[in-house]
Amino acid sequence: MTSSADVVVIGGGIAGASIAYELAATRSVVLLEAETALAKHSTARSAATYIPGHGTLAVRALIAASGPRFARLAAELDAPPLLAPRAVVNIAVDDVGEARLAAELVEQAGEPGAPVALEPAEAERRCLVLVPGVVRAAAVVEGAADVDAEALHQAYVRGLRRRGGTVRTGAGATGLERRGGGWRVQAGPDTIDTADVVDAAGAWADLVAGLAGVPRVGLTPLRRTIALVRLPDPARLRVPNGRAPMVREAAERFYFKPEGDGLLVSPADETPVEPHDVRPDELDVATALERVEAVTGLGLRSVQTSWAGLRSFVPDRRPVVGAWPDHPGFHFFAGQGGSGIESAPALAAFGAAVVTGEPVPADIAVVPETLRPSRL
Ligand SMILES: Cc1cc2nc3c(=O)[nH]c(=O)nc-3n(C[C@H](O)[C@H](O)[C@H](O)COP(=O)(O)OP(=O)(O)OC[C@H]3O[C@@H](n4cnc5c(N)ncnc54)[C@H](O)[C@@H]3O)c2cc1C
């Protein structure tokens, strides 16, 4: 079957769903997903946190601009509240962590949502599970939250359909070829003629570029592991008058946060791998338990479940948004790394502006050149 659309978006994770929704405000859009279900890969495997001050300068600006946009999206798309406030306490437990924390406080001073220094005793008062005396320095990010990542993704897909967009699953892009001023996209037996292609294929984005004969941007997928662990005494997580914070080690060697009656733990691993349906390595799970146990003494032994996902970065750890100058109409929307959920609302609006050539919305303090492939 041959059809046509203004834009074909390749990839049905949070990146593809969010930019497809934004583009559908003014364009006819077809979203293609290779799997039979949407959001099977990184999007379904995140820690689902929103942390102002996380990542490189451009990513921090996107996260800051996303904050108010989450509430607007929930209203616009009839979604439940997408953010549930949960502070993040960054702790340093050795010299390396202390140096990293001090550098982070200096670098981010004055930025919206920047971390604020905390006395170690205050950090331990807020996180009652920490072993007394283990914290050498600390800082808190008060504006952080848990994100309902599934509701966010579903809302974007619902909004895309309401705007007349089409979603095709089990429809991987298998070939792309230049046709006149646009592109011909092959998805199995189907052919779609389009003016613009958006490559939102996550860890696979460079492979999709290869199908189109477009130069790669140099993405490296990094495996990251999460385990849900049972607590011998769940009451230890309870905090009077509030929600227990997430705790993040300042040099990113582990993090943990309450999840139901258990604890979500990660060794914050970054193992380079090829794009694939990644599984957790037992050693990474054991490392997470060991590191979190060392600062909490919670008696963590029993793993309820564990998973791994891919966080894909280019070397400067900024997303890649836009086309190579010699390959117009083939737009990357990739390299979201560890922030694809928390930055989605602003990044999608930014990406749609780049694809359509409109000005970037005024609340997003990032200029298109910062994220274009040509900077690489
Ligand atoms: C353990 C872990 C913890 C994380 N924690 C957080 C967090 O707390 N907060 C946060 O903001 N982010 C977090 N992230 C990062 C976040 O999950 C990612 O940035 C985000 O999900 C990337 O979305 P994506 O749509 O680019 O990729 P994906 O969700 O992987 O989607 C890409 C899609 O493209 C499809 N595809 C590939 N090739 C083709 C093709 N040829 N044709 C059609 N479709 C194709 C794939 O099947 C896939 O569904 C975490 C990630 C991991 C792994």
The ligand as a MOL file (V3000), in Angstrom:
LIG
                    3D

  0  0  0     0  0            999 V3000
M  V30 BEGIN CTAB
M  V30 COUNTS 53 58 0 0 0
M  V30 BEGIN ATOM
M  V30 1 C 17.3970 2.4380 33.7800 0
M  V30 2 C 17.0330 3.7500 33.1810 0
M  V30 3 C 16.6360 4.7890 34.0150 0
M  V30 4 C 16.2300 6.0110 33.4480 0
M  V30 5 N 15.7460 6.9700 34.2910 0
M  V30 6 C 15.2640 8.1220 33.7610 0
M  V30 7 C 14.6610 9.0860 34.5980 0
M  V30 8 O 14.5450 8.9030 35.8060 0
M  V30 9 N 14.1830 10.2350 34.0120 0
M  V30 10 C 14.2960 10.4560 32.6750 0
M  V30 11 O 13.8820 11.5070 32.1980 0
M  V30 12 N 14.8560 9.5340 31.8570 0
M  V30 13 C 15.3440 8.3900 32.3650 0
M  V30 14 N 15.9010 7.4460 31.5540 0
M  V30 15 C 16.0860 7.7720 30.1340 0
M  V30 16 C 14.8180 7.6270 29.3300 0
M  V30 17 O 14.2140 6.3980 29.6060 0
M  V30 18 C 15.2040 7.7460 27.8300 0
M  V30 19 O 15.8840 8.9520 27.5930 0
M  V30 20 C 13.9680 7.7190 26.9430 0
M  V30 21 O 13.1090 6.6610 27.2770 0
M  V30 22 C 14.3830 7.5990 25.4760 0
M  V30 23 O 13.1990 7.5170 24.7100 0
M  V30 24 P 13.2420 7.1510 23.1770 0
M  V30 25 O 11.8590 7.2700 22.6900 0
M  V30 26 O 14.3270 7.9440 22.5350 0
M  V30 27 O 13.7480 5.6320 23.1300 0
M  V30 28 P 12.9180 4.2640 23.1880 0
M  V30 29 O 11.9230 4.2840 24.2770 0
M  V30 30 O 13.9300 3.1630 23.2280 0
M  V30 31 O 12.1290 4.2430 21.8280 0
M  V30 32 C 12.7630 4.0500 20.5670 0
M  V30 33 C 11.8150 3.2020 19.7630 0
M  V30 34 O 12.2600 3.1600 18.3920 0
M  V30 35 C 11.8610 1.9020 17.8880 0
M  V30 36 N 12.5870 1.6210 16.6460 0
M  V30 37 C 13.8900 1.2970 16.4920 0
M  V30 38 N 14.1800 1.1070 15.1870 0
M  V30 39 C 13.0240 1.3260 14.4950 0
M  V30 40 C 12.6740 1.2940 13.1220 0
M  V30 41 N 13.5700 0.9830 12.1700 0
M  V30 42 N 11.3900 1.5600 12.7710 0
M  V30 43 C 10.4490 1.8710 13.7110 0
M  V30 44 N 10.7450 1.8940 15.0350 0
M  V30 45 C 12.0130 1.6440 15.4310 0
M  V30 46 C 12.1780 0.9410 19.0220 0
M  V30 47 O 11.4790 -0.2760 18.8910 0
M  V30 48 C 11.7420 1.7740 20.2310 0
M  V30 49 O 10.3940 1.4760 20.6020 0
M  V30 50 C 16.2960 6.2170 32.0460 0
M  V30 51 C 16.7070 5.1800 31.2300 0
M  V30 52 C 17.0570 3.9530 31.7740 0
M  V30 53 C 17.4580 2.8530 30.8590 0
M  V30 END ATOM
M  V30 BEGIN BOND
M  V30 1 1 1 2
M  V30 2 1 2 3
M  V30 3 2 2 52
M  V30 4 2 3 4
M  V30 5 1 4 5
M  V30 6 1 4 50
M  V30 7 2 5 6
M  V30 8 1 6 7
M  V30 9 1 6 13
M  V30 10 2 7 8
M  V30 11 1 7 9
M  V30 12 1 9 10
M  V30 13 2 10 11
M  V30 14 1 10 12
M  V30 15 2 12 13
M  V30 16 1 13 14
M  V30 17 1 14 15
M  V30 18 1 14 50
M  V30 19 1 15 16
M  V30 20 1 16 17
M  V30 21 1 16 18
M  V30 22 1 18 19
M  V30 23 1 18 20
M  V30 24 1 20 21
M  V30 25 1 20 22
M  V30 26 1 22 23
M  V30 27 1 23 24
M  V30 28 2 24 25
M  V30 29 1 24 26
M  V30 30 1 24 27
M  V30 31 1 27 28
M  V30 32 2 28 29
M  V30 33 1 28 30
M  V30 34 1 28 31
M  V30 35 1 31 32
M  V30 36 1 32 33
M  V30 37 1 33 34
M  V30 38 1 33 48
M  V30 39 1 34 35
M  V30 40 1 35 36
M  V30 41 1 35 46
M  V30 42 1 36 37
M  V30 43 1 36 45
M  V30 44 2 37 38
M  V30 45 1 38 39
M  V30 46 1 39 40
M  V30 47 2 39 45
M  V30 48 1 40 41
M  V30 49 2 40 42
M  V30 50 1 42 43
M  V30 51 2 43 44
M  V30 52 1 44 45
M  V30 53 1 46 47
M  V30 54 1 46 48
M  V30 55 1 48 49
M  V30 56 2 50 51
M  V30 57 1 51 52
M  V30 58 1 52 53
M  V30 END BOND
M  V30 END CTAB
M  END
